[in-house]
Amino acid sequence: MEKINLYLEKFKSLPFKNIIVRDVVVEVFKDLFAVELGKNDITIKNNEIVIFTHPVLKSEMFIKQAIIKKEIERRLGEKVKTVR
């Protein structure tokens, strides 16, 4: 059984993680800004979260960047490099 666990460890960071992160980001934005983001509006690469949205929301994101990052990290239970 232990050999199977070692084999499966390789697959922990596959695209399933990105799906979970996207869901968390959508929830955080819904809670903080009352805005529904589409899952296609979010890109995740190298622990960086990039959000493509309206410039007004981008400005609001910049102002509350620390709050957004802390909330995403709290819900995920792991560090996020940046949210932009």
C-alpha positions as CSV (number, residue, x, y, z in Angstrom):
1,M,0.0,0.0,0.0
2,E,2.9,2.3,0.8
3,K,4.2,2.0,-2.8
4,I,0.9,3.1,-4.2
5,N,1.0,6.2,-2.0
6,L,4.5,7.1,-3.2
7,Y,3.4,6.7,-6.8
8,L,0.2,8.8,-6.3
9,E,2.2,11.7,-4.7
10,K,3.4,12.7,-8.1
11,F,-0.2,13.5,-9.1
12,K,-1.0,15.9,-6.3
13,S,-0.1,19.0,-8.2
14,L,-1.9,18.3,-11.5
15,P,-4.7,20.4,-13.0
16,F,-7.1,19.3,-10.2
17,K,-5.4,21.7,-7.9
18,N,-5.9,24.6,-10.4
19,I,-9.6,23.7,-10.5
20,I,-9.8,24.0,-6.7
21,V,-7.9,27.3,-6.7
22,R,-10.2,28.7,-9.4
23,D,-13.2,27.7,-7.3
24,V,-11.8,29.4,-4.2
25,V,-10.9,32.6,-6.1
26,V,-14.5,32.7,-7.5
27,E,-15.9,32.3,-4.0
28,V,-13.6,35.0,-2.5
29,F,-14.6,37.5,-5.2
30,K,-18.2,36.7,-4.7
31,D,-17.9,37.2,-0.9
32,L,-15.7,40.4,-1.0
33,F,-17.0,42.2,-4.1
34,A,-20.4,40.6,-4.8
35,V,-19.1,39.8,-8.4
36,E,-19.3,36.6,-10.3
37,L,-16.1,35.8,-12.0
38,G,-16.0,33.2,-14.8
39,K,-13.6,30.4,-14.5
40,N,-12.1,31.4,-17.8
41,D,-11.2,34.8,-16.3
42,I,-8.7,33.2,-14.0
43,T,-5.3,32.0,-14.9
44,I,-2.9,30.2,-12.5
45,K,0.7,29.6,-13.2
46,N,3.6,29.1,-10.8
47,N,1.5,29.9,-7.8
48,E,0.5,33.3,-9.3
49,I,-3.2,34.1,-9.8
50,V,-4.0,36.4,-12.7
51,I,-7.5,37.7,-13.1
52,F,-8.9,39.2,-16.3
53,T,-11.8,41.5,-15.6
54,H,-13.2,45.0,-16.0
55,P,-10.7,47.9,-15.2
56,V,-12.9,49.2,-12.4
57,L,-12.7,45.8,-10.6
58,K,-9.0,45.6,-11.3
59,S,-8.6,49.0,-9.4
60,E,-10.6,47.7,-6.5
61,M,-8.5,44.5,-6.5
62,F,-5.3,46.5,-6.4
63,I,-6.6,48.4,-3.3
64,K,-7.7,45.3,-1.5
65,Q,-4.9,43.0,-2.8
66,A,-3.6,42.1,0.7
67,I,-7.0,41.2,1.9
68,I,-7.8,39.1,-1.2
69,K,-4.5,37.2,-0.9
70,K,-4.9,36.5,2.8
71,E,-8.4,35.2,2.3
72,I,-7.4,32.9,-0.6
73,E,-4.5,31.6,1.4
74,R,-6.7,31.0,4.4
75,R,-9.3,29.0,2.4
76,L,-6.6,27.0,0.5
77,G,-4.3,26.4,3.4
78,E,-1.2,27.3,1.4
79,K,0.8,30.3,0.2
80,V,-0.1,32.2,-3.0
81,K,2.7,34.2,-4.7
82,T,0.6,37.0,-6.1
83,V,-2.9,37.9,-7.1
84,R,-3.1,40.4,-9.9
